[in-house]
Amino acid sequence: MQEKFLDINQPLPETLEEILKLEELCNTLTQKSKDINEYQKTLDMDISPFDYVEEVKVAMLYRARLWRSLHEWGTVLVDKWRTAPFELVDVAEIS
């Protein structure tokens, strides 16, 4: 897993786009590993563990949540609060 996804100085739009592509790849690999295991069961073969696929998927999930939260807080919510009249800011939405 590339550690650039843990660097806050990375450009947000490009990082979100790359994360989306990597999530799609993780989903494809997860499905392929399940398909292979099914074929192995059908052929009475030993089942190959694909633990690393699940580990990568979980690590990708955490990084994706981090960047999506950064996007939501940094560009959506904060901009909304900055432009709204003070009396109309929903305090429950902030906390």
Stockholm file with secondary structure:
# STOCKHOLM 1.0

chainA/1-95         MQEKFLDINQPLPETLEEILKLEELCNTLTQKSKDINEYQKTLDMDISPFDYVEEVKVAMLYRARLWRSLHEWGTVLVDKWRTAPFELVDVAEIS
#=GR chainA/1-95 SS CCGGGGCTTSCHHHHHHHHHHHHHHHHHHHHHHHHHHHHHHHTTCCCCCCHHHHHHHHHHHHHHHHHHHHHIIIIIIHHHHHHSCGGGCCHHHHC
#=GC SS_cons        CCGGGGCTTSCHHHHHHHHHHHHHHHHHHHHHHHHHHHHHHHTTCCCCCCHHHHHHHHHHHHHHHHHHHHHIIIIIIHHHHHHSCGGGCCHHHHC
//
